[in-house]
Amino acid sequence: MPSPHQGAACSPRHPTVGELLAAGGIHRTSRRFDDAEAVLAWLVEAARWPATVDRPALLRQLIEREAQSSTGIGSGIAIPHPGRPDTLGAGAPLLALGLLEHPAPFRAVDGLPVHAFFLALAPAVAWHLRLMSCLAALLDRGDVASLLAPPAASDAEILALLKRIE
């Protein structure tokens, strides 16, 4: 039986993770970060969000969410996301990827520093949950996770792999 996570962002009616990343951007930095808040502030500013998104509120929610429990899922990957995504002015699902040359401490479940951050934002809780589920399924694949490890593959390689498997 096929996984419910296979296919175009779990449903052909919705944009794929690759399409969302192409819109929100893949952002890279060689900057060194000492804590999660600094990484989140960098990624909120770097991401290509529409003007309707309340960036200061987004950052506050991300920091609050991390204080509850880390979104570092292990193997150097985190999926930071706000606790109340429907309050931030996103008219559509948004996704950005931040890649760090120097992994940062992030209280991940495995205790390892994080080098890849998928910042997810959705206009409704149902869309948010769908996006989280699809990301988790993609990141379970070794080929996706290995492209993100430093030195990360090019943007084109990452997007091409996502297009092939979605």
N, C-alpha and C positions, 0 to 999 in steps of 0.2 A: 504494500500500500504506500503511495507516495506521501512524503511529508507535507503537512499543511503549509510549511514555510517555503516550499519550492515554488518557482514561478515568479511572475512580476510583482514584487513586493507583496507576495502572498495572495494577490488578487489582480487579475488583468485590468480591473477598473481603476487601479491606483498607480501613481508613478512608482517606478522601481527605486531601490536604494541607490543604484548607480545614477539614475536621473536626478534624484534628490541631491546626491553628492556633487554632481556636475553643476547644479544650480547654486548650492551653498558653498562649494569650494573645498579644495584640499589645500591646507595651509601648512607651511613648514617653517621651522625656525631652528637656529643653532643656539639660541639663547638658553641659558641655564636657569631653571626655576627651583626655588627652595621649598615651595609648598603648593598645595592644590589651588588655593585662592589665586595665586599669581598665574598659574596655567589657565584657569577658567577665565580670568580677566583678559588675558591675551587672546584666547579663542573667541570669546564673545565679541571682541573688537575686530578680530581678523575675519570672521565669518561674513559672508555676503547675505545679510538679512534685509528684507524690505524695510522702508522707513517706518512702517506701522509697528514694528517690533520694539517694545520697551526694553532697551538693552540694560539700563540700570536695574530694572525689576528682574530681568532674566538673570543677571549676575547674582543678585540677592537670593533668588530662589535656588540657583545652583549651589551657592554656598550653604544655604539652609539644608538642602537635600544631602549634601556631602557630610554635614554635621550629624545627620541622622544615621547614615551608614554610607560607606564608600560605594561608588559606582564602578570602582576598579574591579573588573570581572576576572582578572588573572592573565598571565602570559603577556604582561605589558600593555594591556588594552583596558580602556575605561569607556563607559557610555554615560557621561554626565547628562542629566536631564532635570528640568524643573519639576517641582512637586505639583504645581497648578498650571500646566501648560496652556490651558484654555483662557488664561487671564492676561496673556502677554502680547496680544495683537497680531498673532500669526494668522493670516487668512488661508494658509495652506500648510501642509507639512513641510518642515525645513530640516536639513541635515548638513552638517559641516564636519570635516575631518581635520584634526590638528595632529601633525607628526613632529615629534621632537627628536632632534639629533642626539640630545642628552636626556635620557629618561629622567622623570621627576618623581619624587615621593608622592604617593597618592593613597596610602592605606588600602591598597588592593587586597583582595581576599587571600592571595598567595604571598603577600608581603613584598612582592617585587615592585620596583619602580615602573612607571607607565610611560610608554613612548607614543601610543596612538590613542587619540581621544575622539570619539564620535559624539558630537553635540547634537542632540535631537530635540526638536520643538514641533508641536502639532497644535492645530486650532481646537481640537476636541480630544477628550480623554480616550475615546474609542480609537481614534487615529493614532494617538500616542502609543497605546498598548500594541496596536498592530505593528507600528514601526519598531518598537522595542523587540517584539517577537521575531520579526524578520531579520533585524540586525543580529540578534543572538544566534539564529540559525545560520546565517552567513559566516559569523565568526567562529562557529564550531568547525568549519571547514579548515583544514590545515593549509590549503593553498591560499586562502584569503589572509589568514593570520600571518603566514610567512612573508607575504608581500609587504606587510606593514612594519616588520622588524627592521631596526636600523642596520644598514642604511636602507631606508624604505625604497620600494620600486617607484618608478615615475608615475605621475598622475595618469598618464595615458595607459600604462600597464595595469594600474589598479582599476580604472574604469572599464578597460577592455575585459578583464577577468569577470568583473561584476556583470557586464553585459552578457558574456557567454553563459554564466550560470543562472542568471535570472530569467 
